[in-house]
Amino acid sequence: MAILKTCCCLKSVRDGSFASGIYTMIFYTLFVTFGTFHLTPKIENKVLFGLGLLALFLSGMCVMSSALLLVGLCADNRIFLIPWLVFVSLATLLDVFLCVYFTVKDVRFRTFLKHAKNVI
């Protein structure tokens, strides 16, 4: 098994972990902030509203797990990496699912518009 010596163009894996922790903390803090203001219960599709709430929850957990990652790096405790791996992976999977969902939905909508235009 290969052992990493560098990470993210930095001199050590530890420095790369600090950079990743700080980056994800900033990114998901912004995501939670903007998502809170843009998510309204007036959304007609309850599934999309629920997925939006799930995305906000996972993003909040990513912020907390990023803080845990930074604490673990300062205390040299590797066990604090696990929550970060879990929540960032879950948030990424949800984002991929939503991208596929909206792409398929957009293709169906465009096909509908094309056929509706031919009828009119």
C-alpha positions as CSV (number, residue, x, y, z in Angstrom):
1,M,0.0,0.0,0.0
2,A,1.4,3.4,-1.0
3,I,2.0,6.0,1.7
4,L,1.2,9.6,0.8
5,K,4.0,12.1,1.4
6,T,2.3,15.2,0.0
7,C,-1.2,16.4,-0.4
8,C,-2.9,19.2,-2.4
9,C,0.5,20.6,-3.7
10,L,1.6,21.3,-0.1
11,K,4.7,19.9,1.6
12,S,2.9,17.4,3.9
13,V,-0.4,15.4,4.2
14,R,-1.0,17.3,7.5
15,D,-0.8,20.7,5.8
16,G,-3.1,19.4,3.0
17,S,-5.6,18.2,5.6
18,F,-5.6,21.6,7.3
19,A,-6.2,23.2,3.9
20,S,-9.0,20.8,3.1
21,G,-10.6,21.3,6.5
22,I,-10.5,25.1,6.2
23,Y,-11.8,25.0,2.6
24,T,-14.7,22.7,3.4
25,M,-15.6,24.7,6.5
26,I,-15.8,27.9,4.5
27,F,-17.6,26.3,1.5
28,Y,-20.3,24.6,3.6
29,T,-20.7,27.7,5.9
30,L,-21.5,29.7,2.8
31,F,-23.8,26.9,1.5
32,V,-25.7,26.8,4.7
33,T,-26.0,30.6,4.9
34,F,-27.3,31.0,1.3
35,G,-29.4,27.9,1.4
36,T,-31.2,29.0,4.5
37,F,-32.3,32.2,2.8
38,H,-33.3,30.5,-0.5
39,L,-35.2,27.5,0.9
40,T,-38.8,28.4,1.3
41,P,-41.7,26.1,2.3
42,K,-43.6,27.5,-0.8
43,I,-41.9,24.9,-3.0
44,E,-44.7,22.9,-4.6
45,N,-42.7,19.7,-4.8
46,K,-42.4,18.3,-1.3
47,V,-39.7,15.9,-2.3
48,L,-37.5,18.7,-3.5
49,F,-38.1,20.6,-0.3
50,G,-37.2,17.6,1.7
51,L,-34.0,17.1,-0.3
52,G,-33.2,20.8,0.2
53,L,-33.6,20.3,4.0
54,L,-31.4,17.2,3.8
55,A,-28.7,19.2,1.9
56,L,-28.8,21.9,4.5
57,F,-28.6,19.4,7.4
58,L,-25.6,17.6,5.7
59,S,-23.9,20.9,5.0
60,G,-24.3,21.9,8.7
61,M,-22.8,18.6,9.7
62,C,-20.0,19.2,7.3
63,V,-19.2,22.5,9.0
64,M,-19.1,20.8,12.4
65,S,-17.1,17.8,11.1
66,S,-14.6,20.2,9.5
67,A,-14.2,21.9,12.9
68,L,-13.6,18.4,14.4
69,L,-11.1,17.7,11.7
70,L,-9.1,20.8,12.6
71,V,-9.3,20.0,16.3
72,G,-8.1,16.5,15.6
73,L,-5.2,17.8,13.5
74,C,-4.1,20.1,16.3
75,A,-4.5,17.4,18.9
76,D,-2.9,14.8,16.5
77,N,-5.9,12.5,16.9
78,R,-6.8,10.7,13.6
79,I,-10.2,9.5,14.8
80,F,-11.6,13.0,14.2
81,L,-11.1,12.4,10.5
82,I,-13.9,9.8,10.3
83,P,-16.9,12.2,10.7
84,W,-15.5,14.5,8.1
85,L,-15.1,11.7,5.6
86,V,-18.6,10.4,6.3
87,F,-20.5,13.8,6.1
88,V,-18.5,15.2,3.1
89,S,-19.0,11.9,1.2
90,L,-22.8,11.9,2.0
91,A,-23.1,15.6,0.9
92,T,-21.2,14.8,-2.3
93,L,-23.5,11.8,-3.0
94,L,-26.6,14.0,-2.5
95,D,-25.2,16.7,-4.8
96,V,-24.5,14.1,-7.5
97,F,-28.0,12.7,-7.1
98,L,-29.5,16.2,-7.4
99,C,-27.4,17.0,-10.5
100,V,-28.6,13.8,-12.2
101,Y,-32.2,14.5,-11.1
102,F,-32.3,18.0,-12.4
103,T,-30.6,17.0,-15.6
104,V,-33.2,14.3,-16.3
105,K,-36.0,16.7,-15.3
106,D,-34.6,19.4,-17.6
107,V,-34.3,17.0,-20.6
108,R,-37.9,15.9,-20.1
109,F,-39.1,19.5,-19.9
110,R,-37.2,20.5,-23.0
111,T,-38.6,17.5,-24.9
112,F,-42.1,18.5,-23.7
113,L,-41.5,22.1,-24.9
114,K,-40.2,20.8,-28.3
115,H,-43.4,18.7,-28.8
116,A,-45.7,21.5,-27.6
117,K,-44.1,23.9,-30.0
118,N,-44.7,21.5,-32.9
119,V,-48.4,21.2,-31.9
120,I,-48.9,25.0,-31.7
